[in-house]
């Protein structure tokens, strides 16, 4: 099968300047929907945790299990969403997912029992697989070639990176002013009024890429996916980004607690942990700049290794202010790197025709690890101590770095698109 069906590079067959302009309009629309989507469907949950415990007469663990259920559901649905995206594009999927997400948040405001809460978050998990990063990335990679793709993904993730900074305080203010149920009604209206029309009206496939998709049957796409998942490079990518996802999620959840355990004041711990969001933007900018001179895989591997050094040193030097800051800086620089590196590597090697299906396969593992790794880390901390948790995070970062180095070495021996163009 010719590799010409693998890529739909901007400027080929579809009117280059117009396509690029239209592509950036879609990036702008998705930047808004991703910010609102992550803010309402993910980050706001932590602000509702305490009032929900009180009104539902439930423990924190019981209520928090709802979010874990949602993330695991997203992981399970990711491959299905990927196959739909490859076959039909993102418009219908993302618009429908936005409607489902809005209805789910409205229903969330009315729950009175734990089973109802879990049912709502099952729906939120399904909707998240339809509207958040993986489908957004799948839309973007079809509009840009390799050079433009890096900037487009960077722009999207930088804007969406402010979701927590916007929606955590906003949600707190709404709860304070109106109560948690009314706050959810307001957030549902905000989400629906922005995400539904933007996904329905703005998300499109490039004309050339739509033609490529039309000439690629479902069976041909399935063959491309089968060829990829039978190859070592794909599983090296899956291992790298699953390990890194679990490491990042563990630090997100436990960093403040561990810094307090080391003797720091809660305000200092929260402030230092807050640097992770800022550093994730910095890391993405640095990674995108370095990729202009070096390949993406070794750049990301180096940054993952630095993260491992940061967590390895934290138990030894983290009790001091300078030590804690340095370790958090080392880890934080790679906090958002995986998000923009995986789409680049997948599209670079396998093209865009089956991109979403392959991304969904990896997301099934990496998103599940994002949900489960912090739970395992908390159990490990309670049984043998936080030092072992930092050791496990270090091992995960090292495994991610090693897998990317191995992937890069294989890439020199096997040309890009080999698995899907033979």
Secondary structure, DSSP 8 states (H G I E B T S, - for coil): --GGGT---TTSSS-HHHHHHHHHHHHHHHHHHHHHHHIIIIITHHHHHHHHHHHHT--HHHHHHHHHHHHHHHHHHHHHHHHHHHHH-SHHHHHHHHHHHHHHHHHHTT--SHHHHHHHHHHHHHHHHHHSHHHHHHHHHTT--HHHHHHHHHHHHHHHTTHHHHHHHHHHHHHHHH-HHHHHHHHHHHHIIIIIHHHHHH----HHHHHHHHHS-HHHHHHHHHHHHTSHHHHHHHHHHHHHHHHHHHHHHHHHHHHHHTT--HHHHHHHHHHHHHHHHHHHHHHHHHTTTS-HHHHHHHHHHHHHHHHHHHHHHTTSHHHHHHHHHHHHTTTTHHHHHHHHHHHHHH-STTHHHHHHHHHHHHHHHHHHHHHHHHHHHHHH-HHHHHHHHHHHHHHHHHHHHHHHHHHHHS-TTHHHH-
